[in-house]
């Protein structure tokens, strides 16, 4: 039997760039638009166009891989960052209606907590304290 199209898991996968640009409907069933990741202003225009007819799936906007790693996870939960363009301008906020640069977001955490790492440490300590409180209430 010939193996057609089989690849080893360590081989680099090339994905058609157009597939990375797709914006889906809120239910995820239909492609309702696209954005190439070049300029966040173009994404805003595309979302406005889409919203005239239906809701896009904001949670899976294209090019979210442009969000730097240090701004994911804890920061992303504290300060919603929906996606970023290639120049570092990001769609942010609870409703995704603000544009901030990566530097502006980082500076927010530097000004408020001293650094992103200090903010993450604060969260870690709060989490540990919460776990201890739960354990003490449950008699562990």
C-alpha positions, 0 to 999 in steps of 0.5 A, a space after each residue: 500500500 502506498 502512503 499518499 501525503 503522509 508526513 512525519 510529525 516533525 516536518 514543518 507544515 506549510 499552510 496556505 496563507 489565505 487560510 490564516 486570514 479567515 474570519 468566521 461567523 459567531 457559530 464558527 460555521 461560515 467564513 464571513 470575512 478575512 484580514 491579512 494581519 497587515 494593519 489593524 485599521 483594516 480589521 476594524 473596517 472588516 469587522 464593521 462590514 461583517 457586523 452589518 449582517 452578522 456577528 463574527 467570532 471575536 475569540 478566533 480572529 486571525 493573526 492572534 499569533 502576533 500577540 507576544 508571548 509575554 502578553 498572553 495567558 495572565 495578561 490576556 485574561 486581565 487585559 483582553 488582547 484580541 489580535 495584533 497586526 504585524 506592526 504591533 498595534 492590537 485590538 484590545 479591551 472587553 469589547 474589542 473597540 480600542 487599539 493599543 500598541 504592544 508598548 502601550 500595553 507593556 507600559 501599563 503593567 510597568 506603571 501599575 506593577 513595576 513590570 509584567 513579571 511583577 504582575 504575574 508574581 502578584 497573581 501567583 501569590 494571590 492564587 496560592 493564598 486562595 488555595 490555602 484559604 480553600 484548603 483551610 475551610 475544607 479542613 485539609 
